[in-house]
C-alpha cells in the first residue's frame, strides 16, 4: 500500500426512523458534503483501489456519494467497522497493506480520529499538524497519508468539506 485515506462519514440526521443509531441516514448537507469530498479527492489524485466501509447507513451513503467522483473501486463492508476502536481499524488497514495501492476507510469517530492521530505521532509529524488534527475530525473529513517503505503512514493532507467547498465543519 502506498496511500491511505481515513474518512469520517458525512453529516447524519440526529435520529433514524427505526430509533437505531446504525440506521441514521445522511442529512441533505451530509449528502452534498460527501459528493464534494469525492470530487476533492479525485482532483487531488487520491483514487483508492479498495474501500473498507462500516455497515452503518450513514457510512454506506457517504461512500456511495464519494465514489461517484472516484470511479470503480472495490468495496468491502464489515459490521466490525461500526464504531470501531483505532486498534480494530488498524487491523483492517494492515490486512489490506499488500493487496492495494490506495485504501480508503470510511468509518466513525472517535476511532477514525484516534487512528489518524496515532499515525501522525508514529511518523513524528510536526507539532502544527498534530495540533490541527488534535482539534477534531469533522464529519466528512479525510486524513491523507502516504505509506513509506517502512510501512509508516506519513501525513500528506487533511481535507474537510468546509476547506474544499466553503461549508460548515462539525
C-alpha positions in Angstrom: 0.0 0.0 0.0 1.3 3.4 -0.9 -1.6 5.7 0.2 -4.2 5.6 2.9 -7.3 7.8 3.3 -9.1 7.8 6.7 -12.5 9.3 6.3 -15.3 10.0 8.8 -18.9 9.7 7.5 -20.6 12.9 6.4 -23.2 14.7 8.5 -26.1 12.5 9.5 -29.6 13.1 10.7 -30.0 13.2 14.5 -32.4 10.3 14.5 -33.4 7.3 12.4 -37.0 6.2 11.8 -36.1 2.8 13.5 -34.5 4.6 16.5 -31.3 2.6 15.9 -28.1 4.7 15.6 -26.8 2.4 12.9 -29.8 3.4 10.7 -29.3 7.1 10.8 -29.2 8.5 7.2 -27.2 11.4 5.9 -28.7 14.8 6.2 -29.0 16.9 3.0 -25.9 18.8 3.9 -24.1 15.5 4.5 -25.1 14.3 1.1 -23.7 17.4 -0.5 -20.5 17.2 1.5 -19.9 13.6 0.5 -20.2 14.5 -3.2 -17.9 17.4 -2.7 -15.3 15.3 -0.9 -15.3 12.6 -3.6 -14.6 15.3 -6.2 -11.9 16.9 -4.0 -10.1 13.5 -3.6 -10.3 12.8 -7.3 -9.0 16.3 -8.2 -6.0 15.7 -5.9 -5.3 12.3 -7.5 -6.4 10.2 -4.5 -8.3 7.4 -6.2 -8.5 4.3 -3.9 -8.3 0.7 -5.2 -10.4 -0.5 -2.2 -12.9 1.0 0.2 -13.5 -0.5 3.7 -16.8 0.8 4.8 -18.8 0.4 8.1 -22.2 -1.1 7.6 -24.0 1.8 9.2 -26.4 3.6 6.8 -24.6 6.9 7.1 -21.2 5.4 6.2 -22.6 3.4 3.3 -24.4 6.5 2.0 -21.2 8.6 2.4 -19.2 6.1 0.4 -21.8 5.8 -2.4 -21.7 9.6 -2.9 -17.9 9.9 -2.5 -17.4 7.0 -5.0 -19.3 9.0 -7.7 -16.3 11.2 -8.1 -13.8 8.3 -8.0 -15.0 5.7 -10.4 -14.8 2.0 -9.9 -13.5 0.9 -6.5 -13.6 -2.5 -4.8 -15.9 -2.1 -1.8 -15.9 -4.2 1.4 -18.4 -3.5 4.2 -17.9 -5.0 7.6 -20.1 -4.7 10.7 -16.8 -4.6 12.8 -16.1 -1.2 11.4 -19.2 0.3 13.1 -17.8 2.5 16.0 -14.6 0.5 15.8 -11.6 1.3 18.0 -8.4 2.5 16.5 -6.9 -0.9 17.1 -9.7 -2.6 15.1 -9.4 -0.1 12.3 -5.6 -0.6 12.2 -6.0 -4.3 11.8 -8.3 -3.7 8.8 -5.7 -1.4 7.3 -2.9 -3.8 7.9 -4.8 -6.7 6.4 -5.0 -4.7 3.1 -1.4 -3.5 3.0 -0.1 -6.0 0.5 -3.3 -6.1 -1.6 -3.9 -2.5 -2.7 -2.1 0.7 -3.7 -4.5 3.1 -2.1 -7.0 2.3 0.6 -9.9 4.4 1.9 -11.6 3.5 5.3 -15.0 5.2 5.9 -15.9 4.8 9.5 -16.8 6.7 12.7 -15.4 8.9 15.4 -13.7 8.5 17.8 -11.9 5.6 16.2 -11.1 7.2 12.9 -9.8 10.3 14.6 -7.7 8.5 17.1 -6.1 6.3 14.5 -5.2 9.3 12.4 -3.5 10.9 15.5 -1.7 7.6 16.2 -0.3 7.5 12.7 0.8 11.2 13.0 2.5 10.5 16.3 4.3 7.4 15.0 5.6 9.3 11.9 6.8 12.2 14.1 4.5 14.7 12.3 5.2 18.4 13.0 3.6 19.9 16.1 1.4 22.1 13.9 0.0 19.1 12.1 -0.6 17.3 15.4 -2.3 20.4 16.8 -4.6 20.7 13.8 -5.6 17.0 14.0 -5.9 17.1 17.7 -8.5 19.8 17.3 -11.1 17.4 15.9 -12.1 15.4 13.0 -15.3 16.9 11.5 -18.0 14.9 9.7 -17.0 14.3 6.1 -13.3 14.9 6.8 -10.5 12.9 5.3 -6.9 12.4 6.6 -4.5 11.6 3.8 -1.4 9.5 4.4 1.5 8.3 2.2 2.9 5.0 3.3 6.7 4.9 3.3 8.9 1.9 2.6 9.0 1.0 6.3 5.2 0.9 6.3 4.8 4.2 8.3 1.8 6.4 7.5 3.1 9.9 6.8 0.8 12.9 6.7 0.0 14.3 3.3 -3.1 16.3 3.9 -6.3 16.8 5.8 -9.4 17.7 3.8 -12.7 18.9 5.3 -15.9 19.8 3.5 -15.5 23.4 4.7 -12.0 23.7 3.4 -12.8 22.3 0.0 -16.2 23.8 -0.6 -16.8 26.6 1.9 -19.4 24.7 4.0 -19.5 24.4 7.8 -17.5 21.6 9.5 -19.0 19.9 12.5 
